[in-house]
């Protein structure tokens, strides 16, 4: 129902002009259309499962561990500790503790947001909002992995059961491990299931473990025997060189020099009387050598005394 604003006469609903005064009528007011607001739906995110994360961890271990072992061996040899297993292990862990934080933190805070192992598995590290993490947070995340190790790997296993596949160090650092296409403009490319290549890799890796163990069981004793023979051979060579010099000095009434004692040491000091009486001199090899070297102080002949 409409009324003329000029004379107040009632007009028909579809009338355009007032029948009494002829004034144009205002069009009937229409209620504004309801504005429908759509609630923002949560982003489609595929979280990296436990298997993908373990496979990435194994790959990173190989990628980082092999160069670190080579560098540690070079440093040990240059420092003259190439035959000492404890020294090599200590150098390895020192090099690893220096390189591993940089390897993980630099890559996970880079534009790739992932280490080489994670890239191969198609996953990346983000914060709880899906954004790229800083170097400091990436470094803190690596340090927090110590908690996952200290809990007897239960911290890693948490990634198989938590809602967003977070391990213990992810909770501490406030991070997520997701598919590389998550939080991008191509979320439909995310992989929701294990690929055939990943399954083959995991099966192959699991088969490599027992094969490697068998080879190690064969190779390690042989390598240990080689190290023992090398240490004993070095002791023999050093003892011969020392005895030639010492015997010559003793026969010419010159002072008897002290041994080098790099690979072995004499059980007792060599005297001029020992040389005159052709007394035997026993040289004890340094580890891992076992069998001593016996030298005749009369003619400076030496031989390794093997156990019966």
Secondary structure, 3 states (H helix, E strand, C coil): CEECCCCCCEECCCCCECCCCCCECCCCCCCCCCCCCCCCCCCCCCECCHHHHHHHHHHHHHHHHHHHHHHHHHHHHHCCCCCCHHHHHHHHHHHHHHHHHHHHHHHHCCCCCCCHHHHHHCEEEEECCCCCCCHHHHHHHHHHHHHHHHCCCHHHHHHHCCCCCCCHHHHHHCEEEEECCCCCCCHHHCCCCCCHHHHHHHHHHHHHHHHHHHHHHHHHHHHHHHHHHHHHHHHHHHHHHHHHHHHHHHHCCCCCCCCCCCCEEECCCCCHHHHHCCCEEEEEECCCCCCCEEEECCCCCEEECCCC
